[in-house]
């Protein structure tokens, strides 16, 4: 029992506050209203977390991790000496989805920069990227809805 690490409520609130404010609020990736809606929690709860005066329950925390990604979750789990790791190497998350979209957009931008259009050869080269993005987004949406 001597190896058990005690993590105080105030430590969790402090780290959670910094982590939430990195992602949500004015000028951030998410508004507090959008994050609350996506996580199925109240906006006042998100604001409390950001102010360091509240902490989510397990289900709300896991929803926030699902939306904000593993680095957000790691901010909290590091307090206990752990880091989150994917359990499936092919698991689709928002970062993988963004990577697929960025790869496709890069190819589109290259094609248009070359001659101002996407010809049939370039379109054929992009087809597998479109299919991967479509497949990944479908898996991501199915996971979020399920």
N, C-alpha and C positions, 0 to 999 in steps of 0.2 A: 504493500500500500504506500510505501514511501516514494514511489516513482510517479504518483498521481500529481498532476500539475493543477494547481488552483488558479482559475481565471475569474477575476472579479467582474461583477455586473458593470461597474463603472468603466473597466477596461474595454469590455465589449461595446458599451455605448460610445466610448470615445472613438474606437476604430471604426465602428459602424457609421458614425457620424461623418467621418472623413471619407469613407468609401462611398456612401450615398451621395454626398455633395460632389464627388468627382464625376458622377454620372447624371445626377438629376438636379434640376433647378434652373434658374434664369441663365441662359447662355450655354447650357450643357446639352448633352446628347438627348436627354429626355426631360420633359417638363415633369413636375411632381404629379400632375394630374394624369399624364400618359403612363408614367411608371406605375402609379397606383391602379389604374384601370387594367393594365397588362398583368399585374401581379394579383389582381382581385383582392386588393386591400384598400382601405380608405386613404384619401389624400392626406388627411390629418395625421394618419399613422406615418406615412412617408416623411412628412414634415417633422414629426417628432423624432424619427430616427436621425434625420439630417441635423437636428438641433442637439442630439445627444441626450434626449430625455425619455427615450423609449427604445425597446428592442422587440423585434418581431418574434412570434412563435416559430416553431420549427417549419410548419407548412409555409408560412409567409416568407421565411428566410429562404427556403428551397425554391420558391417561385421567383424570388428576387435573383437568386443565383442562376436560375434557368434563363432569365431575361438578360441579366447583366454579365453573365459569363463567369468562368472559373476564377479569374483574378479578383473579382469582387468577393467571391466565396472564400478565396485564400486569405484575404485580408483578415477575416474572422478566424478561420481554422488555424492560421499560423499562431494565434495566441495560445493554442493548445499543442503546438509543435507538429501540426499536420498540414499537408497540402492536398487539395483535390486533384485527382488524376482521372482521365477518361477511363471508363470500364470497357468500352468497345473502341477499337482503333478506327472503325469506320463510322462512329457516331456522328450524326450531323448536328452541328451547333451553329449559332449565328456567325461565328468567326469563319467557319468553313463555307457557309453560304456566301458571306461577303467576299471570300477569296475566289470562289467560282465566278461571282458577278464581276469582280475586278479583272479577272483573266479575260473574260469575254469582252468587257468594255475596252480593255487594252487592245485586243485584236481588232475591234470595230474602229477604234481611233486610228490605229496603224493603217488600216485599209483606206479610210477616208482621207487621212493625211497624204497617202501615196498619190491618189488621183481624184479624190473627191467623191468616190462612190465605192460600193461593194459589188465586185463582179462575181460571176458564178463560181469561179475557182476559190475566191476568198470565202464566199458563202459556204461552199463545201468544206473548207478547212474549219469553219466556225461551227458547223453542225454538231460535232461531238461535244463542243463546249456548251452549246445551247442545251443539248440533251442532258449533260451533267448538271447544269444549273437547274433545269426543269425537274430532274429527279431529286436533287438535293433539296430544292424548295418544297417539293411535295412531301418528302420525308420530314422536313422540319415543321411544316404546317400540320401534318398528321400527328406528329409527336406533341405539338402544342395544344391541339384540339383534344387529343385523347387523354 
